[in-house]
Amino acid sequence: MTRSYFLRTYGCQMNEHDSERIAGLLEADGLVPADDEDAADVVVLNTCCIRENADNKLYGRLGRLQEWKQAAAGRQIVVAGCLSQKDGDTVRQRAAHVDVVLGTHNVHRTAELLHESRRDGPITEILESAVAEDHVMFPSALPVVRATSFNAWVTIQIGCDNHCAFCIVPAVRGDEMSRPFADIVTEVQRLAATGVTEVTLLGQNVNSYGRDLQLAARRAGDPTVSLAPMFADLLRAVGDVVGIRRVRYTSPHPKDMRPETFAAMAAVPAICEHLHYPLQSGSDRVLAAMHRGYTAQRYLERLAQARAAVDDLAVTTDIIVGFPGETDDDFAATLEVVAAASYDDAYTFIFSPREGTEAAAMGGSFVASDVAADRFARLRTVVERSALARHEARVGRVEEVLVSGPSKRNPSMLSARTRQHKLIHVPAAPGLRPGTYAMAEVTSAAPHFLRGEARDIVAAPAHRVRIPLGEALVGTR
């Protein structure tokens, strides 16, 4: 009898990408996707631990799944991802009915661990670091099941060598490791052959890509290796792949942002005019406490360079309010930088302590919750004011959009993305299938999206060739 699985993902793009690989591994092992948990034999929870309430969400979900598991023989529960990497044995201590706990460094073992747990009982396997084999180190080298046939994540780097005081990522993702340049370009070429037209280069700190490869080559005795930044070269190479119409990347670190990257964005037509540029705080004192490695002035100078180099650049950011010790003056400095930056959008967060980070030990200087909430609301007001102004300035323009599918709120409308990654809703019409490129006139604006009317189809979805199981890709569903 064919077994089925249901996969639920929490967290960031890296987790989404890992989930694609988990699904690919399970389907390569003979499982089929289920529509919901009730129809599944295996439930996989791919977890995140960035926010404080991530733990509560996971263990609450696991509590509800205990009854699900008891309702039918042979059902299994898998907990993967960052929170399991952090908690390890604690997962099964709090939820003994979990069958498999695996971390971020052994995604490739998902199907094997399921078999082992059916034979030998519950198992927890957490590796302390990534192993050297390419198919293990980089999730893009594993089989994949993607939700769409026209866009794809491409891992260029795993881990992070930064030590931001608020961030648990280095502890759960390990040291920074760059994927070989040629492997990345080859994967993008293979993706293009399957009909993918948009790729997003993925890493914890993408613009430091290649630094570790260069240093390793120097240590191995090759003095001819250049230490020039490699990320801009990678952007150019990926952007030149035939069939790729759009290239995106996330997330860069401001301290490593270089003019070469802006020059590549300006020179290569496929590279989209969107920069996600995390600020975190506009206070130099708080930035220093966070160990961010830049000042507000340097941040704004690099932002000005980016906008001068790349025409019609959209800029989004991440901002934390209420970092331990943040004063009214610190927050005022953040508002000043946000106003000066005039963002297209921002992901804003109230600080929450994560066990194992430096900031979690700053309990004596935590900002009161009501003060943090007030600052958060004031920040959102400033962000949405600039976002609305920038969106309203686009009304009347005709933009290239990539159709992603029906609107979640109104099935008579389609959702699409502009090159600047702006969400735009257009009326459904014949020929506007997911993966279609069209020209659309922007008719109205809101802080978080645009509305428009499709005018002309530029390119229909490309024919997709299925890649055999066991190679870099296994197609889409």
C-alpha positions as a printed Julia matrix, in Angstrom:
477×3 Matrix{Float64}:
   0.0    0.0     0.0
   1.35   3.42   -0.98
   2.04   5.67    1.98
   1.42   9.43    1.93
   2.93  12.45    3.62
   1.85  15.97    4.64
   4.52  18.63    5.08
   4.1   21.85    7.05
   6.79  24.53    6.86
   7.53  27.3     9.34
   9.98  30.15    8.87
  12.19  31.59    6.19
  13.02  30.91    2.54
  15.8   28.53    3.57
  13.23  26.41    5.41
  10.91  26.52    2.4
  13.76  25.33    0.23
  14.64  22.55    2.7
  10.99  21.46    2.59
  11.16  21.14   -1.18
  14.08  18.75   -0.71
  12.34  16.78    2.04
   9.33  16.35   -0.25
  11.62  15.3    -3.09
  13.32  12.69   -0.91
  10.03  11.28    0.34
   8.56  11.03   -3.15
  11.77   9.46   -4.44
  11.21   6.87   -1.69
   7.7    6.12   -2.96
   5.5    8.32   -0.77
   2.81  10.5    -2.33
   1.57  13.92   -1.11
  -1.62  14.06    0.96
  -4.08  16.95    0.89
  -4.12  17.28    4.68
  -2.92  15.66    7.87
  -5.97  13.41    8.23
  -5.21  11.76    4.89
  -1.5   11.31    5.61
   0.54   8.44    7.01
   3.49  10.74    7.75
   3.39  14.32    8.99
   6.58  16.37    8.71
   6.96  19.65   10.58
   9.9   21.68    9.27
  10.52  24.15   12.07
  11.89  27.63   12.67
  13.34  29.02   15.89
  13.86  32.68   15.03
  10.88  34.03   16.95
  10.06  33.37   20.61
   6.64  31.89   19.89
   8.06  29.32   17.46
   8.49  26.87   20.35
   4.89  27.34   21.47
   3.6   26.82   17.93
   5.56  23.61   17.48
   4.76  21.96   20.78
   1.12  23.01   20.57
   0.94  21.4    17.14
   2.64  18.25   18.39
   0.13  18.0    21.22
  -2.74  18.01   18.72
  -0.96  15.45   16.55
  -0.82  12.9    19.37
  -4.5   12.08   18.88
  -3.97  11.99   15.09
  -1.2    9.42   15.49
  -3.23   7.21   17.82
  -6.16   7.15   15.35
  -4.41   4.84   12.84
  -1.63   2.27   13.02
   1.66   3.06   11.32
   1.41   6.83   11.39
   4.67   8.71   11.92
   5.65  12.23   12.95
   8.89  13.9    11.83
  10.24  17.13   13.31
  12.97  18.77   11.22
  14.59  22.17   10.85
  16.1   24.84   13.03
  14.13  24.3    16.22
  14.91  20.6    16.27
  18.57  21.43   15.6
  18.45  23.72   18.66
  16.37  21.53   20.97
  17.6   18.05   20.0
  16.49  15.48   22.58
  14.17  18.03   24.17
  11.68  17.54   21.34
  10.95  13.95   22.3
  11.14  14.75   25.99
   8.24  17.15   25.49
   6.48  15.05   22.85
   7.36  11.37   23.23
   5.06  10.38   20.35
   7.42  11.98   17.77
   9.11   9.3    15.66
  11.99  11.19   14.02
  13.87  14.33   15.04
  16.48  15.58   12.58
  18.31  18.86   12.2
  19.44  21.25    9.5
  22.59  19.29    8.57
  20.99  15.92    7.76
  17.98  16.72    5.6
  19.37  14.13    3.18
  18.61  11.43    5.78
  14.86  12.09    6.06
  13.62   9.0     4.22
  16.27   6.74    5.76
  15.41   7.87    9.29
  11.74   7.17    8.65
  12.61   3.59    7.72
  14.9    3.23   10.72
  12.25   4.49   13.12
   9.65   2.04   11.74
  12.11  -0.78   12.33
  13.86   0.27   15.55
  11.61   2.85   17.21
  11.87   6.63   17.73
  15.15   8.26   16.74
  16.84  11.64   17.22
  19.74  12.45   14.93
  21.31  15.89   15.16
  24.62  16.55   13.42
  26.78  19.33   14.82
  27.95  20.51   11.41
  27.48  19.91    7.71
  29.46  17.06    6.17
  31.59  17.52    3.11
  29.68  15.62    0.42
  28.04  18.06   -1.99
  24.64  16.36   -2.02
  24.54  16.58    1.76
  25.95  20.05    2.19
  23.71  21.89   -0.25
  19.98  21.18   -0.36
  19.73  22.22   -4.0
  21.71  19.09   -4.9
  19.0   16.82   -3.45
  15.84  15.66   -5.22
  13.14  18.32   -5.19
   9.41  18.78   -5.37
   8.59  22.41   -6.09
   5.2   24.05   -5.7
   5.59  25.85   -9.02
   7.23  25.06  -12.33
   8.38  28.57  -13.22
  10.48  29.76  -10.28
  12.96  28.11   -7.95
  15.28  28.64   -5.02
  18.96  27.95   -5.67
  21.19  27.48   -2.64
  24.55  29.18   -3.12
  25.69  29.13    0.49
  24.77  27.64    3.85
  25.59  28.76    7.36
  26.71  32.15    8.62
  29.97  33.52   10.03
  28.37  36.63   11.49
  27.52  36.76   15.17
  24.66  39.21   15.48
  23.67  39.34   19.14
  19.99  38.65   18.47
  20.34  35.8    15.96
  20.29  32.05   16.54
  21.03  31.18   12.88
  24.8   30.51   13.22
  24.06  28.06   16.04
  21.52  26.06   14.01
  22.9   26.46   10.47
  26.62  26.24   11.17
  29.65  27.93    9.64
  29.43  29.67    6.3
  30.07  27.37    3.33
  29.88  28.44   -0.3
  28.81  26.09   -3.04
  31.19  25.7    -5.99
  30.57  28.37   -8.64
  30.23  25.94  -11.56
  27.73  23.77   -9.66
  25.43  26.73   -9.14
  25.52  27.79  -12.78
  24.95  24.2   -13.9
  21.9   23.89  -11.66
  20.43  27.11  -13.04
  20.99  25.83  -16.58
  19.16  22.61  -15.7
  16.34  24.57  -14.11
  16.0   26.69  -17.25
  15.75  23.47  -19.28
  12.71  22.45  -17.19
  10.9   25.73  -17.84
  12.03  27.73  -14.81
  12.35  31.4   -15.75
  12.93  33.0   -12.34
  15.55  31.95   -9.79
  16.31  33.29   -6.33
  19.87  32.8    -5.08
  19.62  31.8    -1.45
  21.99  32.08    1.49
  22.25  33.51    4.97
  24.7   36.17    3.78
  24.73  35.89    0.0
  27.04  38.79   -0.77
  29.93  37.16    1.08
  29.6   34.22   -1.3
  32.93  32.63   -2.24
  35.07  34.17    0.46
  35.6   30.8     2.17
  36.42  29.1    -1.15
  39.09  31.69   -1.91
  40.66  31.51    1.55
  40.71  27.71    1.42
  42.5   27.83   -1.94
  45.06  30.28   -0.54
  45.65  28.06    2.49
  46.12  25.1     0.14
  49.03  26.96   -1.43
  47.56  28.62   -4.5
  48.81  32.24   -4.39
  47.18  33.03   -7.73
  43.65  32.91   -6.31
  42.04  36.34   -6.35
  40.36  37.56   -3.19
  38.06  39.86   -5.15
  34.35  39.46   -4.24
  32.74  36.61   -6.17
  29.04  37.36   -5.68
  28.84  39.93   -8.47
  30.51  37.44  -10.84
  27.95  34.81   -9.85
  25.08  37.22  -10.49
  26.41  37.93  -13.96
  26.87  34.25  -14.78
  23.41  33.25  -13.58
  21.83  36.23  -15.31
  23.39  35.15  -18.61
  21.83  31.65  -18.53
  19.57  31.22  -21.56
  15.91  31.01  -20.54
  16.29  32.82  -17.21
  14.29  36.06  -17.31
  14.57  37.06  -13.65
  17.28  36.68  -11.01
  16.74  37.61   -7.37
  18.83  37.06   -4.25
  18.33  37.06   -0.5
  19.61  38.09    1.93
  22.68  40.31    1.76
  24.42  41.87    4.75
  25.05  45.63    4.64
  28.63  45.3     5.88
  29.5   43.17    2.82
  27.57  45.14    0.21
  29.89  46.17   -2.62
  29.73  48.5    -5.63
  30.48  45.48   -7.85
  27.11  44.01   -6.91
  25.29  47.2    -7.85
  27.18  47.31  -11.14
  26.13  43.74  -11.95
  22.51  44.55  -11.1
  22.62  47.52  -13.45
  24.39  45.72  -16.29
  22.59  42.37  -16.49
  18.98  42.65  -17.72
  17.79  39.52  -15.92
  18.76  40.78  -12.44
  15.68  42.33  -10.88
  15.54  45.87   -9.56
  14.93  44.84   -5.96
  17.29  44.97   -3.01
  16.43  43.51    0.38
  18.77  45.47    2.63
  18.37  44.67    6.36
  18.82  47.7     8.61
  17.8   46.23   12.02
  18.32  49.58   13.78
  19.11  53.18   12.9
  21.01  53.79   16.14
  24.78  53.41   15.96
  24.86  52.46   19.62
  22.32  49.67   19.12
  23.98  48.52   15.89
  27.24  48.16   17.8
  25.5   46.18   20.55
  23.98  43.97   17.85
  27.47  43.44   16.3
  26.2   44.49   12.87
  29.49  45.94   11.63
  28.22  49.19   10.1
  26.88  52.59   11.12
  23.67  54.25   10.04
  25.64  56.7     7.9
  27.5   53.92    6.09
  24.24  52.08    5.55
  22.61  55.13    3.96
  25.69  55.84    1.85
  25.61  52.34    0.37
  21.87  52.63   -0.17
  22.42  55.88   -2.09
  25.09  54.13   -4.2
  22.65  51.33   -4.99
  19.9   53.7    -6.07
  22.33  55.75   -8.15
  23.56  52.63   -9.93
  20.28  50.75  -10.42
  17.43  52.59  -12.07
  13.99  52.21  -10.45
  15.35  50.18   -7.54
  12.87  48.97   -4.91
  14.32  48.54   -1.42
  12.93  46.49    1.45
  14.42  45.88    4.87
  14.25  44.19    8.29
  13.97  46.23   11.5
  13.92  45.16   15.15
  12.38  47.42   17.79
  12.91  47.0    21.51
  16.42  45.5    21.36
  17.79  45.33   24.93
  18.87  48.77   26.08
  17.15  50.64   23.23
  16.31  54.14   24.5
  13.86  56.69   23.18
  16.77  58.44   21.47
  17.87  55.17   19.85
  14.38  54.57   18.52
  14.16  58.15   17.28
  17.37  57.54   15.33
  15.76  54.47   13.75
  12.74  56.5    12.68
  15.06  59.09   11.13
  16.93  56.49    9.09
  13.7   54.79    8.01
  12.29  58.09    6.85
  15.5   58.92    4.99
  15.66  55.47    3.38
  12.06  55.71    2.12
  11.55  51.96    1.91
   9.14  50.19   -0.37
   8.33  47.83    2.49
   9.8   46.54    5.73
   9.58  43.42    7.83
   9.33  44.77   11.35
   9.7   42.79   14.56
   9.54  43.32   18.28
  12.66  41.86   19.85
  12.22  38.43   21.42
  15.08  36.68   23.26
  16.33  33.39   21.85
  18.12  31.04   24.19
  21.74  30.68   23.15
  22.13  34.22   21.79
  24.06  37.04   23.44
  20.98  39.26   23.55
  19.04  36.69   25.57
  21.48  37.27   28.43
  20.71  41.0    28.5
  17.61  40.52   30.62
  18.35  43.46   32.87
  18.01  45.84   29.94
  14.95  44.41   28.19
  12.53  47.05   26.94
   9.09  46.95   28.56
   6.54  45.22   26.35
   4.15  48.18   26.24
   6.98  50.53   25.24
   8.14  48.12   22.51
   4.57  47.75   21.22
   4.16  51.53   21.01
   7.44  51.88   19.14
   6.43  49.09   16.78
   3.17  50.86   15.91
   4.96  54.16   15.31
   7.53  52.46   13.1
   4.81  50.79   11.02
   3.22  54.18   10.45
   6.46  55.6     9.02
   7.13  52.5     6.89
   3.62  52.38    5.45
   3.66  56.1     4.69
   6.77  55.75    2.52
   5.54  52.48    0.99
   2.24  54.03   -0.04
   3.96  57.07   -1.51
   6.3   54.9    -3.56
   3.43  52.73   -4.74
   1.24  55.67   -5.67
   4.1   57.01   -7.79
   3.76  53.87   -9.93
   0.08  54.44  -10.81
  -0.26  54.85  -14.56
   2.95  52.97  -15.32
   3.01  49.8   -17.43
   5.04  47.09  -15.73
   6.17  43.59  -16.61
   4.52  41.13  -14.21
   4.93  37.41  -13.58
   1.61  35.71  -12.78
   1.82  33.46   -9.72
  -1.82  32.28   -9.46
  -5.26  33.14   -8.1
  -5.5   35.75   -5.37
  -5.98  34.14   -1.96
  -8.77  36.56   -1.09
 -10.53  36.99   -4.42
 -10.47  34.11   -6.93
 -11.66  36.44   -9.72
  -8.29  38.18   -9.44
  -4.78  36.95  -10.14
  -1.71  37.73   -8.08
   1.53  38.61   -9.84
   4.92  40.16   -9.08
   6.64  43.05  -10.77
  10.39  43.04  -11.33
  10.65  45.11   -8.13
   8.93  42.18   -6.34
   5.81  44.2    -5.71
   2.6   42.24   -5.37
   0.04  43.32   -7.98
  -3.52  42.04   -8.41
  -5.03  41.93  -11.91
  -8.37  40.56  -13.16
  -8.24  36.95  -14.36
  -8.24  36.64  -18.14
  -7.65  33.95  -20.8
  -3.98  33.14  -21.22
  -2.89  34.47  -17.82
  -1.77  31.14  -16.4
   0.78  30.86  -13.58
   4.21  31.43  -15.03
   2.96  33.87  -17.67
   4.78  37.16  -18.2
   2.52  40.05  -19.13
   2.52  43.82  -19.27
   0.11  45.42  -16.8
  -0.92  49.01  -16.2
  -0.92  50.0   -12.52
  -4.33  51.5   -11.73
  -4.23  52.0    -7.96
  -2.0   51.5    -4.95
  -2.06  50.43   -1.31
   0.82  50.23    1.19
   1.45  46.53    0.57
   0.26  45.89   -2.98
  -0.73  47.35   -6.34
  -3.81  46.86   -8.52
  -3.66  46.77  -12.28
  -5.02  45.7   -15.65
  -3.17  43.2   -17.83
  -2.51  44.56  -21.32
  -0.33  42.16  -23.31
   1.14  38.73  -22.78
   4.91  38.85  -23.16
   5.76  35.17  -22.7
   3.7   32.07  -21.99
   4.94  29.48  -19.48
   7.81  27.49  -20.93
   7.52  23.78  -21.65
   8.85  21.74  -18.75
  11.01  18.65  -19.15
  10.89  16.26  -16.21
  14.3   15.42  -14.73
  14.82  11.78  -13.63
  14.7   10.9    -9.95
  18.08  10.93   -8.28
  19.47  13.78  -10.34
  19.5   17.41   -9.26
  15.75  17.82   -9.81
  12.73  15.56   -9.87
  10.27  17.92  -11.5
   7.32  19.68   -9.94
   3.79  19.04   -8.92
